[in-house]
Amino acid sequence: MGAISGSGRTKVALSWCRPLVVLVAVAVVWSAARGSAPIQTVVAQFPADGAADIPAGITLDVVFDRDAGDAVDSLSFTLRDVDGNPVPAGARWSPDLTSATLEPAGRLSPGRYEASIETSSMASAYTWSFEVPARPRLSSGPGGPVLLVTDNRNPYDEFYAEMLRAEGLTSFTSVDLRDLSAAALDGHAVVLLSGTPDSEAMSQLRGWVESGGQLITMRPEGELADLAGHSPTGDSVTNGSLWADGSSTAGRGLASTPIAVHAPARVIREDDDTEVVARLTKEDRSSVAVTMRSVGSAGGNVAAFTFDLAQSVVLTRQGNPRWAGQDRDGIPPVRPNDLFFGGESVDDWVDLDEVDVPQADEQMRLLTSLLSTMTNNASPIPRFGTSRTTPRRYW
């Protein structure tokens, strides 16, 4: 610019500053128009918009670009199903007020859902959607000659399907106890039943057995106990030792040592025409554990356990739930083996003198032996991959 006088420099400086003054004034007016609370913007959410494989036990999370500030009490976080019905849920802010969580009151049913979140400091509500797919229950089977009937009120019943699969018996269909009917029984050679059917289903089940059906049941009572040849005494045995009768067809080949049973067993008197397959002993008492009885003239049979087999197998593997959280062996910290350690005055959960016998496996083998014995002459059940030449050295 060459030499510039002082006054010229002053004029130039003012001409450069004038736009700055205007810009600052505009910024101040704009901020005042918005109010003191800055606008919140959603920067992330879970589940993602359009996600199609969301688990039923989901909680929803939304993250903002800044904290809620004065808008903390204006949070509206909702979830609706595909029909627009609100899903009961509770919303809460994170401690730093930068994210919000929505926790449904229960597991979501399969279907599509729309979530919406809004606060007074947001320009508008933010919505997105996701889908919870229908998933088969773990107890569901691919179909076949075995009908597995379970009671969803029993937390151990889901494990019967796992037992069948572990034993190579994969050809089964599953139904809930409430859905047991003549139509469900049709086309099946064997029924594995847990729970007590209602009177109508019981009548249909009796007719099915008398027509040649093979029934294996757990802790039968009422008319089902009569069908099995059991007369309950009202007494019970807890944590007894199971002994298979090697002279019976179903008990042949099983371990000749005591097997720990970790489930309460009903004490019964068996009918004269009922074969005892295994017994329970505890101290100086002996009672029936497993029986088999022929029903009708068409080859039908009923085998019955006086205890819940699934419960016993689960607890044999997992330990005593009453010992959870206890350092029972005196060696910190608390570890899984403490669930099996009895201590000085209490017996260990599994007898270490018999630890070379796979206790839970032998109970499962008894179920398989019963099933094979009952079906070999009429309709053998396919079985895969369970050949054992040596004992397995774990429970």
LUMDRENKE-875704 format. One record per residue (C-alpha): y, z, x. Coordinates in steps of 0.05 Angstrom, whole numbers, padded with zeros to 5 digits, always signed. Layout:
// LUMDRENKE-875704
YZX/...
//
This chain:
// LUMDRENKE-875704
+00000+00000+00000/+00046+00004+00062/+00098+00058+00069/+00111+00096+00006/+00167+00143-00007/+00155+00214-00028/+00179+00200-00098/+00136+00137-00101/+00076+00177-00080/+00090+00227-00134/+00094+00173-00187/+00029+00143-00164/-00006+00210-00165/+00017+00223-00236/-00005+00155-00259/-00076+00170-00233/-00078+00240-00264/-00054+00220-00333/-00122+00192-00356/-00156+00256-00332/-00112+00298-00375/-00130+00256-00435/-00204+00260-00421/-00203+00335-00415/-00166+00342-00480/-00217+00298-00516/-00274+00338-00487/-00244+00403-00512/-00233+00376-00581/-00305+00349-00584/-00335+00415-00563/-00294+00452-00615/-00318+00404-00669/-00391+00418-00652/-00383+00493-00654/-00405+00543-00601/-00481+00531-00606/-00506+00470-00566/-00553+00422-00601/-00627+00436-00589/-00673+00378-00574/-00749+00378-00575/-00775+00357-00507/-00850+00368-00518/-00900+00389-00571/-00974+00403-00578/-01014+00371-00607/-00985+00304-00589/-00959+00259-00644/-01016+00217-00671/-01071+00257-00635/-01137+00245-00671/-01187+00294-00639/-01155+00362-00649/-01200+00424-00655/-01198+00463-00721/-01175+00527-00687/-01111+00497-00660/-01043+00531-00652/-00980+00487-00650/-00928+00493-00596/-00859+00462-00590/-00814+00464-00528/-00738+00455-00531/-00689+00434-00478/-00651+00500-00484/-00657+00569-00517/-00645+00579-00591/-00584+00623-00582/-00552+00643-00648/-00602+00598-00685/-00660+00644-00671/-00664+00669-00743/-00661+00599-00774/-00729+00575-00750/-00768+00534-00801/-00836+00515-00773/-00886+00487-00825/-00952+00451-00830/-00977+00410-00889/-01043+00375-00904/-01050+00303-00923/-01035+00320-00996/-00971+00356-00979/-00999+00426-00990/-00970+00479-00943/-01019+00510-00894/-01012+00586-00889/-00987+00601-00819/-00942+00646-00778/-00886+00623-00732/-00856+00659-00672/-00809+00647-00614/-00827+00654-00541/-00793+00713-00506/-00742+00667-00474/-00729+00631-00541/-00742+00562-00510/-00807+00548-00547/-00838+00563-00615/-00911+00572-00636/-00943+00562-00704/-01010+00596-00714/-01049+00576-00777/-01081+00634-00815/-01150+00603-00808/-01188+00543-00781/-01162+00477-00805/-01206+00434-00850/-01220+00362-00828/-01162+00316-00845/-01092+00293-00826/-01034+00343-00819/-00959+00337-00813/-00919+00389-00775/-00844+00400-00781/-00795+00444-00743/-00721+00455-00753/-00666+00504-00733/-00593+00507-00750/-00575+00482-00680/-00618+00419-00686/-00586+00354-00709/-00645+00343-00757/-00717+00366-00769/-00770+00342-00720/-00836+00320-00751/-00901+00294-00724/-00974+00287-00746/-01044+00296-00719/-01116+00295-00745/-01173+00345-00744/-01239+00306-00745/-01301+00326-00783/-01350+00355-00733/-01424+00368-00745/-01448+00440-00742/-01488+00460-00681/-01546+00473-00729/-01545+00401-00755/-01606+00360-00738/-01619+00285-00737/-01672+00289-00792/-01747+00293-00793/-01805+00332-00822/-01777+00401-00809/-01725+00430-00857/-01683+00486-00826/-01652+00530-00880/-01600+00579-00854/-01553+00630-00884/-01482+00623-00858/-01470+00697-00870/-01518+00712-00813/-01483+00702-00746/-01550+00690-00710/-01576+00635-00756/-01541+00578-00719/-01586+00593-00660/-01650+00571-00696/-01630+00498-00684/-01621+00513-00610/-01689+00545-00607/-01722+00484-00639/-01687+00437-00590/-01705+00481-00531/-01778+00478-00553/-01775+00402-00558/-01776+00402-00634/-01717+00357-00648/-01740+00325-00713/-01707+00371-00764/-01656+00370-00820/-01610+00429-00834/-01585+00455-00901/-01549+00519-00922/-01588+00570-00961/-01544+00558-01022/-01564+00485-01022/-01639+00496-01021/-01670+00457-01079/-01729+00414-01098/-01690+00353-01074/-01678+00385-01006/-01752+00404-00999/-01776+00334-01017/-01802+00294-00958/-01809+00354-00910/-01874+00382-00883/-01846+00448-00856/-01790+00495-00877/-01761+00545-00828/-01724+00594-00873/-01675+00650-00858/-01648+00690-00917/-01670+00700-00988/-01663+00642-01038/-01638+00653-01109/-01690+00656-01165/-01687+00582-01182/-01694+00559-01110/-01749+00611-01099/-01789+00582-01157/-01782+00512-01128/-01801+00537-01059/-01864+00571-01086/-01885+00507-01121/-01873+00467-01058/-01917+00515-01016/-01972+00514-01069/-01970+00438-01065/-01986+00440-00991/-01919+00457-00958/-01915+00499-00894/-01865+00556-00895/-01841+00600-00838/-01794+00656-00860/-01756+00714-00830/-01755+00785-00858/-01779+00764-00928/-01762+00808-00987/-01774+00808-01061/-01813+00748-01088/-01812+00717-01019/-01847+00778-00990/-01900+00773-01045/-01911+00700-01026/-01920+00720-00953/-01969+00776-00970/-01922+00832-00950/-01911+00899-00984/-01850+00932-00953/-01854+01007-00942/-01779+01018-00936/-01785+01039-00863/-01764+01000-00802/-01775+00996-00727/-01720+00980-00677/-01730+00952-00606/-01806+00953-00608/-01855+00915-00564/-01890+00853-00591/-01963+00840-00576/-01993+00773-00595/-02064+00774-00622/-02102+00727-00576/-02159+00722-00625/-02114+00687-00676/-02102+00612-00670/-02026+00620-00668/-02029+00677-00618/-02076+00643-00570/-02045+00626-00502/-01985+00672-00508/-01970+00727-00459/-02018+00786-00463/-01963+00834-00440/-01913+00870-00485/-01852+00828-00504/-01787+00864-00519/-01761+00853-00590/-01687+00868-00598/-01679+00866-00674/-01698+00914-00729/-01766+00899-00760/-01789+00918-00830/-01851+00960-00834/-01899+00928-00884/-01970+00932-00910/-02004+00865-00908/-02048+00839-00964/-02122+00832-00951/-02117+00756-00948/-02060+00758-00897/-02076+00745-00823/-02038+00787-00771/-02015+00742-00713/-01975+00795-00674/-01960+00869-00678/-01902+00914-00658/-01911+00980-00622/-01861+01034-00607/-01883+01099-00576/-01944+01119-00617/-01928+01074-00677/-01957+01006-00693/-01934+00957-00746/-01941+00885-00765/-01894+00835-00731/-01919+00765-00752/-01968+00743-00805/-01997+00680-00835/-02025+00670-00905/-02057+00612-00941/-02026+00596-01009/-02058+00553-01063/-02114+00503-01057/-02073+00445-01027/-02068+00473-00957/-02002+00509-00962/-01987+00567-00914/-01933+00620-00905/-01920+00650-00837/-01871+00709-00836/-01835+00749-00783/-01817+00820-00801/-01755+00815-00756/-01699+00764-00745/-01727+00721-00689/-01660+00689-00671/-01626+00756-00665/-01681+00781-00619/-01679+00720-00574/-01602+00721-00569/-01598+00795-00552/-01657+00791-00504/-01618+00739-00465/-01548+00768-00472/-01561+00843-00466/-01543+00903-00509/-01476+00891-00543/-01466+00966-00550/-01461+00971-00475/-01406+00919-00470/-01349+00941-00424/-01389+00998-00393/-01401+01006-00318/-01472+01030-00329/-01501+01021-00259/-01444+01058-00225/-01425+00999-00182/-01356+00973-00200/-01331+00928-00229/-01363+00920-00298/-01410+00861-00293/-01458+00823-00340/-01518+00860-00311/-01490+00925-00339/-01511+00900-00408/-01584+00906-00385/-01580+00971-00344/-01604+01032-00383/-01591+01087-00332/-01628+01152-00319/-01639+01174-00391/-01643+01107-00427/-01693+01051-00419/-01670+00985-00389/-01658+00930-00439/-01716+00891-00409/-01774+00926-00375/-01768+00909-00301/-01843+00918-00294/-01852+00857-00339/-01792+00818-00312/-01837+00761-00288/-01853+00745-00361/-01798+00703-00395/-01787+00750-00453/-01742+00707-00498/-01782+00644-00482/-01847+00677-00504/-01816+00694-00572/-01795+00622-00580/-01864+00599-00560/-01893+00642-00615/-01851+00604-00666/-01874+00538-00637/-01946+00560-00637/-01942+00579-00710/-01910+00512-00728/-01963+00474-00689/-02020+00513-00719/-01995+00502-00790/-01985+00427-00783/-02037+00401-00734/-02090+00385-00787/-02043+00350-00835/-01979+00323-00803/-01968+00340-00729/-01895+00350-00710/-01868+00309-00651/-01851+00352-00591/-01817+00331-00527/-01812+00354-00455/-01838+00425-00456/-01900+00422-00413/-01905+00487-00372/-01954+00495-00316/-01925+00559-00286/-01887+00617-00317/-01812+00613-00314/-01782+00672-00276/-01723+00688-00322/-01712+00716-00390/
//
